[in-house]
Amino acid sequence: MATDSWAQAVDEQEAAAESIGSLQIKDRPEENGTNSSGAAAKSEVDGNNKTSDDDDKEDKAAQSLLNKLIRSNLVNTTNQVEVLQRIQTLRFNSVKSFEELRLKPQLLQGVYGMGFNRPSKIQETALPMMLAEPPQNLIAQSQSGTGKTAAFVLAMLSHVDPNNKYPQCLCVSPTYELALQTGKVIEQMGKHYPEVKLVYAIRGNKSGMKLQEQIVIGTPGTMLDWCTKFKFIDPKKIKVFVLDEADVMIATQGHQDQSIRIQRMLPKNCQMLLFSATFEESVWNFAQRIVPDPNIIKLKREEETLDTIKQYYVLCNCKEEKFQALCNIYGAITIAQAMIFCHTRKTAGWLAGELSREGHQVALLSGEMQVEQRAAVIERFRDGKEKVLVTTNVCARGIDVEQVSVVINFDLPVDKDGNPDNETYLHRIGRTGRFGKRGLAINMVDSKMSMNILNRIQEHFNKKIEKLNTDDLDEIEKIAS
Ligand SMILES: Nc1ncnc2c1ncn2[C@@H]1O[C@H](COP(=O)(O)OP(=O)(O)OP(=O)(O)O)[C@@H](O)[C@H]1O
């Protein structure tokens, strides 16, 4: 992943270039796209890699929250679920309908009330395991948006006994905001089951006495305090323990230990469920400490591909020329919606301003915005209220806006050392099914260094990126046909 020391360096370089420009000593690149300032940029980066742009730094929790806030649907996947079951355990059949799960009528009503017609891919396999008797432990990994939260919420609601007025399910989340999002799902799904109550174990929400609510959802530190220091919760009475967003959890100092300490207080027969969007070594090690004797299910992510994307590059000398090229493209072809990626906030802000002056309806995602504000911007764009979304990569990481047909790399994606960030390139332009039949990606090249990056991206994907002359309207028109 690209970090922001490079962004900072580019910011500084841009600022320097502006002051140099005002002294009329502009470093103009050659027509073939070479530019001596490319090398200068690299050395600036090298000299500045300690000065990171902290404001732009996104943590995983914010990313995850953003995804939840803007998502209104399941992520489509045709990949098969991979199941690793415990030895000598029951065989679980996957289900194709919610009826097959024999849910309580109030819960079935809740599920349908949320507009779910049938279980998602991961739910087909995970739900029968989670609802089985005796309770089964589960480690489940699948990409964000595939229905994990809805699955464990249904499991918790199914397992509680509303007649018992004490906590029976604990669910730990990495942040207060993420806990609230899960809480909302519990409230929606449990809408017709009002006897079941929910409480948030989050800082400042001290209850002062033993809890009566059956479900407690919160962050690990407060949850641990409520179990140990304040004794609001009797851990011995817990039937279901859920650890959500394990990959986000382990990125936060202290969360792992706190979660493990909570888990150790729970009875042996308590059902342990752990969910994660990714499964790197560290997550896996943590998962195994939290969930003894687990069933494991994994849903592979759809492969991203460049096969159906037409890729072009445009040679320019400076950002003004890149902007002009962009205007020419807009003048020649009809673009329903486009996403434009810039390397720095400053360039993104400038470009958004220029585009608005040209009469475009522009949305800008910027690092200073709160997560909720960003979600609102993306939502407006997704709803078609704006036609162009200008953003830095840091802001847009992980965001899917399906209807976008044109992606413009105003700056090519690079990592902190100035090398091509192939993963980000693929993610920006290559989503499966994102473009329907055909998509268009246009890369702006403005220096020897960026030409070199483009060449390396071509080599990496073994896919030719064609040159496009944006001064030739006929040529531009052809790319859209
Ligand atoms: N069976 C279903 N049918 C239709 N929509 C569903 C179904 N299950 C979940 N959804 C919806 O799909 C979206 C994603 O589901 P959910 O939040 O459970 O996924 P997730 O894997 O937990 O994602 P994240 O990791 O981001 O929390 C939500 O809007 C949810 O309401």
The ligand as an SDF file (V2000), in Angstrom:
LIG
                    3D

 31 33  0  0  0  0  0  0  0  0999 V2000
  -28.9540  -12.4630    2.7780 N   0  0  0  0  0  0  0  0  0  0  0  0
  -28.8940  -11.1860    2.4290 C   0  0  0  0  0  0  0  0  0  0  0  0
  -29.6480  -10.7220    1.4130 N   0  0  0  0  0  0  0  0  0  0  0  0
  -29.6020   -9.4210    1.0410 C   0  0  0  0  0  0  0  0  0  0  0  0
  -28.8170   -8.4940    1.6370 N   0  0  0  0  0  0  0  0  0  0  0  0
  -28.0340   -8.9080    2.6510 C   0  0  0  0  0  0  0  0  0  0  0  0
  -28.0260  -10.2640    3.1090 C   0  0  0  0  0  0  0  0  0  0  0  0
  -27.1480  -10.3530    4.1390 N   0  0  0  0  0  0  0  0  0  0  0  0
  -26.6380   -9.1210    4.3130 C   0  0  0  0  0  0  0  0  0  0  0  0
  -27.1690   -8.2420    3.4320 N   0  0  0  0  0  0  0  0  0  0  0  0
  -26.8560   -6.8140    3.2630 C   0  0  0  0  0  0  0  0  0  0  0  0
  -25.6060   -6.7190    2.5960 O   0  0  0  0  0  0  0  0  0  0  0  0
  -24.7990   -5.7090    3.1550 C   0  0  0  0  0  0  0  0  0  0  0  0
  -23.5010   -6.3200    3.6930 C   0  0  0  0  0  0  0  0  0  0  0  0
  -23.7970   -7.2450    4.7260 O   0  0  0  0  0  0  0  0  0  0  0  0
  -22.9510   -7.3260    6.0650 P   0  0  0  0  0  0  0  0  0  0  0  0
  -22.7400   -5.9670    6.6530 O   0  0  0  0  0  0  0  0  0  0  0  0
  -23.5540   -8.3530    6.9060 O   0  0  0  0  0  0  0  0  0  0  0  0
  -21.5500   -7.8170    5.4560 O   0  0  0  0  0  0  0  0  0  0  0  0
  -20.1740   -8.0080    6.1920 P   0  0  0  0  0  0  0  0  0  0  0  0
  -19.4910   -9.1280    5.5110 O   0  0  0  0  0  0  0  0  0  0  0  0
  -20.3950   -8.1010    7.6480 O   0  0  0  0  0  0  0  0  0  0  0  0
  -19.4200   -6.6750    5.8530 O   0  0  0  0  0  0  0  0  0  0  0  0
  -18.3440   -5.9420    6.7910 P   0  0  0  0  0  0  0  0  0  0  0  0
  -17.1680   -6.8330    6.8740 O   0  0  0  0  0  0  0  0  0  0  0  0
  -18.0890   -4.6710    6.0560 O   0  0  0  0  0  0  0  0  0  0  0  0
  -19.0150   -5.7320    8.0920 O   0  0  0  0  0  0  0  0  0  0  0  0
  -25.6430   -5.0390    4.2340 C   0  0  0  0  0  0  0  0  0  0  0  0
  -26.2530   -3.9100    3.6550 O   0  0  0  0  0  0  0  0  0  0  0  0
  -26.6670   -6.0990    4.5930 C   0  0  0  0  0  0  0  0  0  0  0  0
  -27.8720   -5.5260    5.0570 O   0  0  0  0  0  0  0  0  0  0  0  0
  1  2  1  0
  2  3  1  0
  2  7  2  0
  3  4  2  0
  4  5  1  0
  5  6  2  0
  6  7  1  0
  6 10  1  0
  7  8  1  0
  8  9  2  0
  9 10  1  0
 10 11  1  0
 11 12  1  0
 11 30  1  0
 12 13  1  0
 13 14  1  0
 13 28  1  0
 14 15  1  0
 15 16  1  0
 16 17  2  0
 16 18  1  0
 16 19  1  0
 19 20  1  0
 20 21  2  0
 20 22  1  0
 20 23  1  0
 23 24  1  0
 24 25  2  0
 24 26  1  0
 24 27  1  0
 28 29  1  0
 28 30  1  0
 30 31  1  0
M  END
$$$$
